[in-house]
Amino acid sequence: MIAGRARFHASKKIQNIVGYRIPDLVFTGSFLEAILSAADYDRMDRTLKEQILRIIDDFLDCRCAHAPLCGCPERKFSRLILELRETGLDHRQISAYLLEEYGIDLYPADILSFLEDSVHVLEAIRDVAALEGEDALKEKADAHISRIER
């Protein structure tokens, strides 16, 4: 999944604040624990604090019993990438947006690969929906495919 490739650009700063080594992968348990409980927000600069708070607000807000290790943050991140593409951003622009807004470093080639894989999944959904006579689902899949591929 694309979330497994998302790296936090300023992870060294967070390591200095929490006082121990953490992975730079955003959606790992130890990184999430560091930003949720161990980080001293008063020691962060404004940009870093805003990026961390955006990650928390946009990806970690769920009611699951096992949050944030429930899979919801990864799904929300994937959905954001698809939504950004459907609004017209290309893979390079999506990468730049993620870095600026969330401090998340993600290679444009990884985003492009994820988008291609997503189209293949949607094509499979469309084909199965057509076989099962689920016209509404087929139309939704077609609409998403066309918005991603434009």
Backbone as ProteinMPNN parsed JSONL, in Angstrom:
{"seq_chain_A": "MIAGRARFHASKKIQNIVGYRIPDLVFTGSFLEAILSAADYDRMDRTLKEQILRIIDDFLDCRCAHAPLCGCPERKFSRLILELRETGLDHRQISAYLLEEYGIDLYPADILSFLEDSVHVLEAIRDVAALEGEDALKEKADAHISRIER", "coords_chain_A": {"N_chain_A": [[0.841, -1.181, 0.0], [0.384, 2.296, -0.57], [0.709, 3.951, 1.643], [2.65, 2.732, 3.137], [5.003, 3.622, 2.099], [5.268, 6.235, 2.722], [7.156, 8.778, 4.043], [8.235, 10.724, 6.816], [9.368, 13.92, 6.485], [10.754, 15.529, 8.354], [11.666, 13.809, 10.364], [13.973, 13.495, 11.897], [14.018, 15.785, 13.469], [11.877, 15.273, 15.156], [12.854, 13.023, 16.448], [14.911, 14.204, 17.953], [13.371, 15.726, 19.683], [11.761, 13.847, 21.094], [13.7, 12.221, 22.124], [14.594, 9.686, 21.48], [15.29, 7.154, 18.982], [13.275, 7.008, 16.117], [11.341, 5.475, 13.516], [11.229, 6.772, 10.147], [9.006, 6.328, 8.677], [5.716, 7.201, 8.241], [3.29, 5.882, 8.962], [3.834, 3.914, 10.883], [3.73, 2.117, 13.977], [5.49, 3.013, 16.064], [6.262, 5.563, 15.185], [3.786, 6.882, 15.112], [3.084, 6.685, 17.813], [5.077, 8.275, 18.918], [4.421, 10.85, 17.923], [1.895, 11.167, 18.964], [1.976, 10.829, 21.754], [4.541, 11.117, 22.963], [5.802, 13.382, 22.031], [6.881, 16.715, 22.582], [5.153, 19.388, 22.03], [5.663, 22.067, 22.4], [8.328, 22.399, 21.893], [8.564, 22.286, 19.202], [8.934, 23.797, 15.97], [6.8, 26.203, 14.293], [5.925, 25.324, 11.702], [6.482, 22.537, 11.701], [4.879, 21.715, 13.854], [2.317, 22.364, 12.839], [2.193, 20.62, 10.634], [2.307, 18.102, 11.89], [-0.055, 18.247, 13.415], [-1.931, 18.377, 11.332], [-1.604, 15.819, 10.219], [-2.53, 14.289, 12.364], [-5.214, 15.247, 12.624], [-6.294, 14.744, 10.02], [-5.761, 12.056, 9.364], [-5.641, 10.365, 11.621], [-7.944, 10.457, 13.088], [-10.218, 8.494, 14.209], [-12.668, 6.124, 15.357], [-12.103, 3.547, 16.051], [-11.414, 0.603, 17.988], [-8.772, -0.208, 18.064], [-7.322, 1.964, 17.259], [-4.463, 4.039, 16.716], [-3.726, 1.969, 15.065], [-5.354, 0.542, 13.404], [-5.696, 0.513, 10.691], [-7.212, 2.436, 9.487], [-5.914, 5.043, 9.257], [-4.108, 4.585, 7.1], [-5.869, 3.935, 5.025], [-7.29, 6.344, 4.817], [-5.228, 8.019, 3.989], [-4.58, 6.907, 1.493], [-7.019, 7.364, 0.2], [-6.984, 10.17, 0.165], [-4.911, 10.684, -1.674], [-6.047, 9.634, -4.016], [-8.284, 11.338, -4.221], [-7.004, 13.813, -4.576], [-5.855, 13.374, -7.072], [-8.152, 13.04, -8.609], [-9.124, 15.602, -8.532], [-7.53, 16.851, -10.296], [-4.771, 17.178, -9.936], [-1.453, 16.229, -10.858], [0.893, 13.446, -10.506], [3.334, 14.533, -9.627], [2.579, 16.998, -8.58], [0.903, 16.133, -6.532], [2.771, 14.886, -4.869], [4.297, 17.14, -4.122], [2.321, 18.599, -2.777], [1.722, 16.903, -0.58], [4.159, 16.988, 0.766], [4.364, 19.706, 1.445], [1.97, 20.248, 2.939], [1.758, 18.18, 4.877], [4.301, 17.365, 5.504], [5.119, 15.021, 4.471], [7.05, 12.863, 2.665], [6.977, 11.548, -0.466], [7.71, 9.683, -3.234], [7.156, 10.811, -6.565], [7.017, 8.798, -8.546], [6.198, 6.564, -7.076], [3.649, 7.376, -6.395], [2.478, 7.531, -8.924], [2.589, 4.817, -9.675], [0.885, 3.746, -7.707], [-1.519, 4.989, -8.467], [-1.917, 3.842, -10.997], [-2.213, 1.133, -10.249], [-4.55, 1.41, -8.768], [-6.39, 2.095, -10.751], [-6.45, -0.327, -12.154], [-7.637, -1.998, -10.225], [-10.115, -0.737, -9.999], [-11.045, -1.181, -12.607], [-11.389, -3.94, -12.512], [-13.404, -4.089, -10.588], [-15.42, -2.749, -11.991], [-15.81, -4.544, -14.138], [-16.711, -6.883, -12.825], [-18.999, -5.84, -11.637], [-20.475, -5.302, -13.94], [-20.91, -7.912, -14.879], [-22.511, -8.882, -12.827], [-24.727, -7.353, -13.056], [-24.89, -4.941, -11.729], [-25.44, -1.985, -12.293], [-25.226, 0.648, -11.265], [-22.947, 0.571, -9.636], [-21.076, -0.099, -11.567], [-21.124, 2.221, -13.145], [-20.177, 4.103, -11.272], [-17.558, 3.159, -10.854], [-16.538, 3.464, -13.455], [-16.668, 6.271, -13.642], [-14.808, 7.076, -11.677], [-12.486, 5.933, -12.748], [-12.202, 7.384, -15.145], [-11.757, 9.971, -14.119], [-9.35, 9.627, -12.752], [-7.62, 8.865, -14.791], [-7.452, 11.051, -16.494]], "CA_chain_A": [[0.0, 0.0, 0.0], [1.133, 3.539, -0.726], [1.011, 4.519, 2.959], [3.88, 2.11, 3.622], [6.15, 4.321, 1.513], [5.223, 7.633, 3.157], [8.19, 9.107, 5.028], [8.115, 12.069, 7.372], [10.557, 14.669, 6.078], [11.46, 16.078, 9.514], [11.676, 12.8, 11.435], [15.136, 13.736, 12.774], [13.61, 16.799, 14.451], [11.03, 14.61, 16.153], [13.757, 12.19, 17.25], [15.574, 15.075, 18.921], [12.387, 16.174, 20.669], [11.328, 12.741, 21.964], [14.881, 11.691, 22.796], [14.95, 8.333, 21.047], [15.207, 6.944, 17.537], [11.99, 6.551, 15.595], [11.397, 5.309, 12.06], [10.686, 7.925, 9.431], [7.756, 5.928, 8.02], [4.651, 7.899, 8.958], [2.207, 5.045, 9.461], [4.301, 2.835, 11.757], [3.285, 2.293, 15.35], [6.395, 3.812, 16.89], [6.184, 6.965, 14.754], [2.503, 7.412, 15.569], [3.162, 6.839, 19.264], [5.938, 9.425, 19.207], [3.74, 12.127, 17.687], [0.666, 11.254, 19.752], [2.128, 10.868, 23.207], [5.864, 11.447, 23.489], [6.335, 14.635, 21.491], [6.648, 17.968, 23.289], [4.79, 20.309, 20.955], [6.243, 23.38, 22.666], [9.691, 22.425, 21.349], [8.494, 22.216, 17.738], [8.697, 25.058, 15.268], [5.415, 26.353, 13.855], [5.643, 24.486, 10.531], [6.474, 21.137, 12.129], [3.687, 21.514, 14.685], [1.143, 22.375, 11.962], [2.194, 19.392, 9.839], [1.936, 16.998, 12.791], [-1.475, 18.381, 13.746], [-2.7, 18.001, 10.14], [-1.576, 14.353, 10.145], [-3.427, 13.785, 13.406], [-6.605, 15.592, 12.284], [-6.768, 14.193, 8.751], [-5.565, 10.614, 9.19], [-5.702, 9.568, 12.847], [-9.225, 10.654, 13.746], [-11.17, 7.401, 13.999], [-13.262, 5.613, 16.607], [-11.826, 2.116, 16.164], [-10.845, 0.182, 19.265], [-7.325, -0.377, 17.94], [-6.752, 3.176, 16.653], [-4.345, 4.315, 15.294], [-3.149, 0.818, 14.365], [-6.51, -0.184, 12.881], [-5.703, 0.551, 9.234], [-7.941, 3.624, 9.016], [-5.029, 6.108, 8.758], [-3.578, 4.218, 5.791], [-6.957, 4.055, 4.054], [-7.56, 7.773, 4.627], [-4.113, 8.557, 3.207], [-4.79, 6.435, 0.119], [-8.178, 8.084, -0.327], [-6.559, 11.54, -0.115], [-4.15, 10.688, -2.925], [-7.014, 9.458, -5.107], [-9.084, 12.562, -4.332], [-6.159, 14.852, -5.167], [-5.736, 13.071, -8.497], [-9.442, 13.286, -9.247], [-9.327, 17.052, -8.653], [-6.725, 17.334, -11.406], [-3.332, 17.236, -9.676], [-0.688, 15.083, -11.357], [1.65, 12.759, -9.459], [4.35, 15.447, -9.085], [1.869, 17.987, -7.767], [0.448, 15.44, -5.324], [3.962, 14.736, -4.038], [4.616, 18.465, -3.573], [1.26, 18.939, -1.83], [1.907, 16.108, 0.635], [5.343, 17.492, 1.464], [4.076, 21.026, 2.005], [0.881, 20.229, 3.915], [1.912, 17.183, 5.935], [5.704, 17.013, 5.717], [5.255, 13.634, 4.036], [7.856, 12.703, 1.461], [6.544, 10.394, -1.242], [8.218, 9.849, -4.589], [6.122, 10.874, -7.602], [6.901, 7.498, -9.226], [5.386, 5.702, -6.214], [2.267, 7.842, -6.536], [2.032, 7.109, -10.253], [2.375, 3.374, -9.604], [-0.324, 3.551, -6.912], [-2.67, 5.39, -9.281], [-2.102, 2.803, -12.016], [-2.778, -0.035, -9.566], [-5.926, 1.742, -8.398], [-7.198, 1.992, -11.969], [-6.639, -1.76, -12.434], [-8.624, -2.498, -9.263], [-11.412, -0.188, -10.407], [-11.465, -1.894, -13.817], [-11.885, -5.25, -12.079], [-14.7, -3.839, -9.948], [-16.348, -2.419, -13.079], [-16.113, -5.759, -14.897], [-17.538, -7.758, -11.987], [-20.303, -5.183, -11.514], [-21.185, -5.514, -15.209], [-21.336, -9.318, -14.906], [-23.556, -9.09, -11.823], [-25.859, -6.47, -13.33], [-24.863, -3.799, -10.806], [-25.158, -0.857, -13.179], [-24.823, 1.839, -10.505], [-21.551, 0.368, -9.243], [-20.285, -0.032, -12.803], [-21.028, 3.641, -13.516], [-19.284, 4.761, -10.305], [-16.189, 2.735, -11.16], [-16.168, 4.144, -14.705], [-16.458, 7.694, -13.36], [-13.524, 7.204, -10.968], [-11.414, 5.612, -13.706], [-12.006, 8.508, -16.077], [-11.172, 11.11, -13.398], [-7.957, 9.314, -12.422], [-6.817, 8.753, -16.012], [-7.363, 12.28, -17.308]], "C_chain_A": [[0.887, 1.245, 0.0], [1.521, 4.141, 0.624], [2.298, 3.937, 3.538], [5.141, 2.751, 3.078], [6.245, 5.773, 1.968], [6.228, 7.872, 4.281], [7.987, 10.537, 5.522], [9.431, 12.797, 7.176], [11.396, 15.139, 7.275], [11.526, 15.083, 10.67], [12.855, 12.981, 12.388], [14.797, 14.776, 13.839], [12.762, 16.163, 15.549], [11.874, 13.71, 17.044], [14.455, 13.024, 18.311], [14.619, 15.521, 20.019], [12.007, 15.048, 21.625], [12.495, 12.068, 22.67], [15.228, 10.257, 22.469], [14.704, 8.201, 19.549], [13.826, 6.414, 17.155], [12.131, 6.352, 14.091], [10.817, 6.546, 11.378], [9.417, 7.583, 8.657], [6.567, 6.41, 8.855], [3.654, 6.955, 9.621], [2.683, 3.809, 10.218], [3.886, 3.15, 13.189], [4.181, 3.186, 16.179], [6.4, 5.282, 16.477], [4.896, 7.591, 15.277], [2.496, 7.614, 17.076], [3.984, 8.065, 19.635], [5.191, 10.739, 19.003], [2.478, 12.278, 18.531], [0.916, 11.427, 21.24], [3.478, 11.374, 23.697], [6.376, 12.812, 23.059], [5.927, 15.833, 22.348], [6.401, 19.039, 22.229], [5.366, 21.706, 21.161], [7.651, 23.507, 22.096], [9.713, 22.381, 19.823], [8.35, 23.612, 17.151], [7.276, 25.041, 14.701], [5.051, 25.413, 12.703], [5.534, 23.02, 10.918], [5.216, 20.832, 12.939], [2.429, 21.459, 13.813], [1.056, 21.105, 11.125], [1.772, 18.195, 10.683], [0.444, 17.06, 13.113], [-2.37, 18.048, 12.556], [-2.744, 16.484, 9.978], [-2.562, 13.769, 11.145], [-4.885, 14.03, 13.021], [-7.12, 14.845, 11.062], [-6.692, 12.673, 8.649], [-5.821, 9.793, 10.451], [-7.012, 9.699, 13.604], [-10.18, 9.521, 13.374], [-11.594, 6.845, 15.348], [-13.001, 4.118, 16.818], [-11.167, 1.791, 17.507], [-9.324, 0.092, 19.215], [-6.643, 0.829, 17.3], [-5.472, 3.569, 17.383], [-3.775, 3.152, 14.485], [-4.218, -0.05, 13.71], [-6.546, -0.261, 11.355], [-6.433, 1.759, 8.671], [-7.003, 4.737, 8.535], [-4.485, 5.821, 7.361], [-4.644, 4.356, 4.707], [-7.287, 5.521, 3.775], [-6.47, 8.423, 3.78], [-4.262, 8.161, 1.738], [-5.939, 7.181, -0.541], [-7.802, 9.53, -0.678], [-5.808, 11.62, -1.44], [-5.091, 10.54, -4.121], [-7.859, 10.718, -5.311], [-8.278, 13.696, -4.957], [-6.005, 14.631, -6.669], [-7.037, 13.394, -9.224], [-9.757, 14.775, -9.358], [-8.423, 17.661, -9.715], [-5.235, 17.447, -11.156], [-2.638, 16.025, -10.292], [0.175, 14.52, -10.227], [2.732, 13.647, -8.848], [3.711, 16.488, -8.172], [1.344, 17.368, -6.468], [1.614, 15.279, -4.36], [4.323, 16.058, -3.363], [3.585, 18.89, -2.527], [1.448, 18.199, -0.505], [3.096, 16.607, 1.448], [5.045, 18.824, 2.141], [3.056, 20.97, 3.143], [1.145, 19.332, 5.124], [3.36, 16.865, 6.276], [5.994, 15.589, 5.292], [5.961, 13.595, 2.69], [7.428, 11.416, 0.761], [6.978, 10.631, -2.679], [7.073, 9.906, -5.597], [5.938, 9.543, -8.336], [6.075, 6.512, -8.398], [3.911, 6.085, -6.313], [1.698, 7.386, -7.874], [1.726, 5.612, -10.278], [1.095, 3.049, -8.824], [-1.575, 3.894, -7.722], [-2.962, 4.364, -10.369], [-2.718, 1.549, -11.407], [-4.242, 0.201, -9.199], [-6.858, 1.645, -9.597], [-7.457, 0.525, -12.305], [-7.672, -2.373, -11.488], [-10.017, -2.004, -9.644], [-11.936, -0.851, -11.677], [-12.011, -3.274, -13.469], [-13.253, -5.11, -11.417], [-15.762, -3.561, -11.006], [-16.777, -3.678, -13.83], [-16.999, -6.718, -14.106], [-18.933, -7.156, -11.825], [-21.127, -5.374, -12.784], [-21.713, -6.942, -15.301], [-22.509, -9.576, -13.967], [-24.775, -8.19, -12.033], [-25.967, -5.282, -12.388], [-24.467, -2.542, -11.582], [-24.675, 0.389, -12.435], [-23.353, 1.745, -10.094], [-20.631, 0.456, -10.451], [-20.069, 1.417, -13.22], [-20.096, 4.401, -12.573], [-17.827, 4.422, -10.601], [-15.691, 3.413, -12.429], [-15.854, 5.619, -14.465], [-15.117, 7.918, -12.66], [-12.358, 6.937, -11.913], [-11.148, 6.806, -14.618], [-11.394, 9.718, -15.38], [-9.716, 10.862, -13.031], [-7.089, 9.35, -13.671], [-6.672, 10.051, -16.797], [-6.061, 13.001, -17.148]], "O_chain_A": [[2.005, 1.226, 0.515], [2.567, 4.781, 0.729], [2.964, 4.587, 4.344], [6.238, 2.453, 3.55], [7.206, 6.465, 1.631], [6.156, 7.244, 5.337], [7.621, 11.432, 4.76], [10.479, 12.349, 7.642], [12.625, 15.14, 7.202], [11.449, 15.48, 11.833], [12.746, 12.652, 13.569], [15.239, 14.662, 14.982], [12.917, 16.481, 16.728], [11.647, 13.636, 18.252], [14.576, 12.588, 19.456], [15.029, 15.674, 21.17], [11.937, 15.263, 22.835], [12.309, 11.417, 23.698], [16.085, 9.668, 23.128], [14.013, 9.015, 18.936], [13.291, 5.501, 17.785], [12.964, 7.002, 13.46], [10.014, 7.272, 11.963], [8.816, 8.464, 8.043], [6.438, 6.062, 10.029], [3.219, 7.215, 10.743], [2.017, 2.774, 10.199], [3.714, 4.312, 13.557], [3.69, 4.034, 16.924], [6.528, 6.159, 17.331], [4.912, 8.695, 15.821], [1.959, 8.608, 17.566], [3.631, 8.804, 20.553], [5.312, 11.649, 19.823], [2.038, 13.399, 18.786], [0.144, 12.104, 21.92], [3.547, 12.004, 24.752], [7.301, 13.343, 23.674], [4.78, 15.944, 22.78], [7.342, 19.534, 21.607], [5.54, 22.45, 20.196], [8.114, 24.619, 21.844], [10.786, 22.434, 19.221], [7.73, 24.493, 17.746], [6.635, 23.992, 14.64], [3.996, 24.779, 12.725], [4.596, 22.335, 10.508], [4.569, 19.807, 12.727], [1.57, 20.603, 14.023], [-0.034, 20.568, 10.927], [0.973, 17.369, 10.242], [-0.241, 16.038, 13.087], [-3.455, 17.495, 12.74], [-3.786, 15.922, 9.642], [-3.334, 12.867, 10.817], [-5.704, 13.113, 13.087], [-8.253, 14.365, 11.06], [-7.478, 12.064, 7.923], [-6.187, 8.622, 10.348], [-7.167, 9.099, 14.668], [-10.863, 9.582, 12.352], [-10.936, 7.082, 16.361], [-13.623, 3.498, 17.681], [-10.452, 2.616, 18.077], [-8.661, 0.299, 20.231], [-5.504, 0.724, 16.845], [-5.421, 3.429, 18.605], [-3.382, 3.338, 13.334], [-4.005, -1.242, 13.489], [-7.337, -1.015, 10.789], [-6.283, 2.072, 7.49], [-7.268, 5.33, 7.489], [-4.411, 6.724, 6.528], [-4.363, 4.833, 3.607], [-7.535, 5.897, 2.629], [-6.759, 9.282, 2.947], [-4.09, 8.992, 0.846], [-5.844, 7.582, -1.701], [-8.248, 10.056, -1.697], [-6.048, 12.526, -2.237], [-4.944, 11.242, -5.122], [-8.117, 11.116, -6.446], [-8.801, 14.454, -5.774], [-6.02, 15.585, -7.446], [-7.024, 13.953, -10.321], [-10.571, 15.172, -10.191], [-8.529, 18.852, -10.009], [-4.49, 17.782, -12.077], [-3.173, 14.918, -10.254], [0.184, 15.058, -9.12], [3.019, 13.523, -7.658], [4.251, 16.813, -7.114], [1.347, 18.02, -5.424], [1.462, 15.512, -3.161], [4.62, 16.088, -2.169], [3.942, 19.475, -1.504], [1.346, 18.799, 0.566], [3.042, 16.643, 2.677], [5.435, 19.04, 3.288], [3.262, 21.58, 4.192], [0.799, 19.68, 6.253], [3.617, 16.159, 7.251], [6.999, 15.007, 5.702], [5.526, 14.211, 1.717], [7.511, 10.329, 1.334], [6.651, 11.659, -3.272], [6.122, 9.131, -5.495], [4.817, 9.198, -8.71], [5.329, 5.71, -8.96], [3.035, 5.22, -6.316], [0.564, 6.911, -7.943], [0.715, 5.193, -10.84], [0.318, 2.184, -9.229], [-2.571, 3.172, -7.669], [-4.122, 4.05, -10.634], [-3.638, 0.966, -11.981], [-5.071, -0.703, -9.308], [-7.986, 1.168, -9.474], [-8.568, 0.171, -12.7], [-8.495, -3.183, -11.914], [-10.982, -2.767, -9.614], [-13.141, -1.06, -11.812], [-12.988, -3.725, -14.067], [-14.152, -5.916, -11.659], [-16.876, -4.079, -10.925], [-17.958, -3.86, -14.123], [-17.933, -7.299, -14.659], [-19.932, -7.875, -11.869], [-22.338, -5.583, -12.715], [-22.838, -7.159, -15.75], [-23.39, -10.382, -14.266], [-25.742, -8.261, -11.274], [-27.035, -4.682, -12.268], [-23.319, -2.098, -11.534], [-23.806, 1.105, -12.931], [-22.608, 2.72, -10.193], [-19.539, 1.018, -10.37], [-18.963, 1.799, -13.604], [-19.316, 5.245, -13.015], [-16.966, 5.302, -10.598], [-14.554, 3.883, -12.48], [-14.891, 6.152, -15.017], [-14.377, 8.838, -13.007], [-11.352, 7.646, -11.875], [-9.998, 7.187, -14.832], [-10.589, 10.427, -15.984], [-8.923, 11.803, -13.004], [-5.948, 9.811, -13.622], [-5.83, 10.129, -17.691], [-5.852, 14.042, -17.77]]}, "name": "protein", "num_of_chains": 1, "seq": "MIAGRARFHASKKIQNIVGYRIPDLVFTGSFLEAILSAADYDRMDRTLKEQILRIIDDFLDCRCAHAPLCGCPERKFSRLILELRETGLDHRQISAYLLEEYGIDLYPADILSFLEDSVHVLEAIRDVAALEGEDALKEKADAHISRIER"}
